[in-house]
Amino acid sequence: MRDLVLRCANIAFIKRAPAFWNEFKLFRKKTELLADNRFEISASNIYPCMNDRTVATDFDRHYILHPAWAARIIKETNPEFHIDISSSLSFCTMLSAFIPVKFYDYRPAHLNLSNLDSQHGDLHNLPFADNSVSSLSCMHVIEHIGLGRYGEPIDPQGDLKAINELKRVLKKDGTLLFVTPVGKPKIMFNAHRIYSFSQIQSYFKELELVGFSLVPDDPKVAGLITNATQEMSDKQEYGCGCFWFKKK
C-alpha cells in the first residue's frame, strides 16, 4: 500500500512538474520585482504539494463529524467535568477549553493544557468506582479493542469486556457518548470491527438510547443525519454510528 501511495504521488508530480516549475519561477520573479527579501527562495528548498487543487476541501467525515456531534450534546448537558476514554485528541483538547476534561488512553498522550488531565487508561480496567461517572465518552475506540492494532492483547471479546467497563462506571442518569462503525457485522482485521445497530442496542440494553445520529457512507445523502433510524444504519457498509446513552 505504501508503495502504491508513493507511485501515485510520483505520477502526480510528473504530470504537474512543468506547471510547478513555471509557477516557482514566476513566484521568484515577482518576489524580485517587489524587492521582497523576507524569505530565502531556493530550488533546494522546494516542497511540492501536488494533490491539493480540489474544488472542495476533503476531510475524514467520520472523524470530523462525530466530535462535532458529541460537543453539541455536551454543551446541552453542561456537566461540571467530562471523562473521555481514548477518543480523538482533537476532541478532548478542544473540549477542555470550555470544561475540565480527564482523558485516558492505552497509549497515553503527553498533553500539557489547562483543564486537561491526560493519563494512561485500560478499557478492561478503568480507574473509576462503580456508578461514579456522570459524563463519559468513548468514540471510535471499542471496535479496535482486542485486535492487537495498538499493542493490546489479542482478545476476540475484548470489545465486550470494554463495553461492560463503560456500563459499570457510568452513574445513574449519567450520559455516555458512544461512537463506532455500523453496517453489516464484520471484522476488518486488524483495523476494526463493524457492528449492526441491533448488536450495539443489545450490548447496551441496560441503558436508555436518548438519540442516534449517523454519518452515512454516501456524502450525497447527508453529512450527519440526526435522529437516524436502524433501517438507515443497516444499509451502510462503513457508517459512523453515534449513540447517546443514558443510564436508567
N, C-alpha and C positions, 0 to 999 in steps of 0.2 A: 504493500500500500504506500509506504514512504517513497519507494522508487517511482510509483505512478504519479504521486503528487509532484515530485521533483521534475519528472518528464513533462508534465503539464505546465509547470512553471517555466521550464526552459522553452517550450513551444510558444507560450505567450510572449516571452522575451524576444524570441527570434522574430515573431510576427510584428511586434511593435518597436523593434530596435531602431529602424531608420527614423521613425517619427520621434522616438525618445531622444536620439542624439540631436535631431533638429531642434527639439524643444530645449534641450540643455544648452545648445549654442545660442539660441535666441534669448534664453534667460540670462546667460552670461553677458551677451552683448548689451541687453537693456540695463543690466546692472552697471556696466562700464559707462554707458551714456549718462546714467544718473549719478555717477561717481559715488555709488553706494559701497563703501568699504567695510560694512559691518561684519561680514562673514567671509571666511575663506571659501572660495569656489574652485574646486579641482575635480578633474575626472577621476582621480584616485579615491574620491570620497562619495562616488555615486552609490545610490541605494535604490535600484529600480523597483517600483511598485506597479505592476502591470495589470492587476486584476480589479482595480477599484473604480473604474469608469463605468459605473452601473447607473441605470435610470433611477433606481430606488436603493436605499440603504438596506443591505441584507443583515439579518440577525437571527440568532437561535431563538425561535419562537417559544420553545419550552422554557428556556432559562431567563428570558426577558419577561414573559407574561406571568409566570406563576409567582415570582416575588412581588410583582405589582398587585396581583390578586390578594396575596397574603397581607401586604402592607395596608391595603384598604380595609381589610377586616380588622386588623389590629388597631387601626385608627378608630374604628367603630366601637370595638370592645374596650379600648383605652385601659389596659392593665397597668398596674404600678411598675411592673417589670416583665420581661419576656425571656423565656428559655428556648433556645434553638439547638437542635441536635443535627449537626453535620450538613445543614443546608448550604446554599452558596454563600461565599464570603461577602459578595457584594450586598446580599440581603442583610446579614447581621451587622455589617459595618454601617450601612446607610440607616438602618432602623435605630441604631444606637445613638444617632444624632437627636432622636426625639424621646426615647425612653431607655432606661437601663436594660442591657441585654447580657445574658450569660450564654456563651457559645461553647459547645462541646463537640469535639471531633476525635475520631480514632487516630488520625494523624494531626495533632494539634497545630493550629496556625499561630505563629508568633506575631500577634497584633498588639499595638500599643495605642489605644484610642480611649478617650474619656467615655464613660458609660458602657464600656465593653470589657467583659471579663472572658478571656478565651482559655479553655483548659482541655486536657485530654478527657475523652469520654468513650465508654464502650457500651454500645446499644444492647449488649447482653447483660450488662450490669451497671445500670445508671445510678449515679451517686445521690439519689433522692429517696426520701421515705415514701411509703405508700400514700396515695391520695394527697400529695403535697404541692403539686404544680398547677397553677391556675391558668397560665397562658403558655402554650407549648407548640412548637412546630418541628416537623421533620419532613423535609420536602426533597423529592427526587433522591432518596437515600436508601430506603428499605429494599428496593429492587436489586441493590448491589450486594447486600449482606450475605455472606457465606459462599460467594463465588470466587473469593481469593484475589479479586482485582486490586484491592488496596492493602494486601498483606494480611488480611484476616484469615482465620482458619476456614478450610473448606467445610461447609455445612449446608446440605440441601434444605434444611428447615431453619437456617439462620434468620431468614426474614420473619418467620412466625414467632421466633423467640424474641426478636426485637420489637415486634408489634405488641407482644404481651408485656414487655417492659414499658412501652409508651402508655398502655392502658393502666398498668399498675401505678405509675407515678402521677397520673392525671387526677386532679382534685375534683370532687363533686361540683358540678356546674362549671368545671373548667373547660377551656377551649383547646382543641387540637387541630392544627392545620397540617394536613397530610397530603402529599403530592406524590404521584407515581405514574409510570406509563400504563395506559389502558388500551384494551382491544381484545384480540384473541389470545388466550393464555399461552405463553411460550417462554423458554429461556434462551437468550442470545448469549451463550457462554463466551467469554467470561464478563461480558459487558453489563448485562442487566436482565431482569425478568420483565415480562409484560403481563398484567393481570386483567381479568374481566371485572366489570363493575360488581357483579354478584359475589365474586371472591372477596373483594375489599369489604363489601357490606357484611359478609359472613364473619370475616376476621375481626370486625369492629362491632359485632351485633349488640354488645353491651352498651354502646354509645348511641346517641341520637345524631342522625345526619341532619345538620342545620341547613346546609346548602352544598350543591355540587356544581362546579364550573369545569369547562373543558376547552383545551386548545386542540382543535381538530387537525387531522392530517392535512387537509386541503386549506391553505390560507385564503382561498377564494370564498370559502364558506363563511369564515369569520376568523378574527384574531382570537379572542376569548369569548366563549359562549357562557354567559351566566345563566343559572337555573337550567342547566343542561339535563338531559334525561339519560336513563340507562340505554335506551334504544340508540341514541346518538353515540354513546360510549362504545357500544358493542360493534358499531360499524367501522371503528378505527383499526388501523394496523399498529400505529405507534402514537396514540393520542396522549395528551397530558391531562390526567385526571386530578382535579383539585377538590379535595374533600374537607369540608368544615364540620368537625365533630364536636359534640358537647357531651360531657359525662353526666349521666342521669343521677 
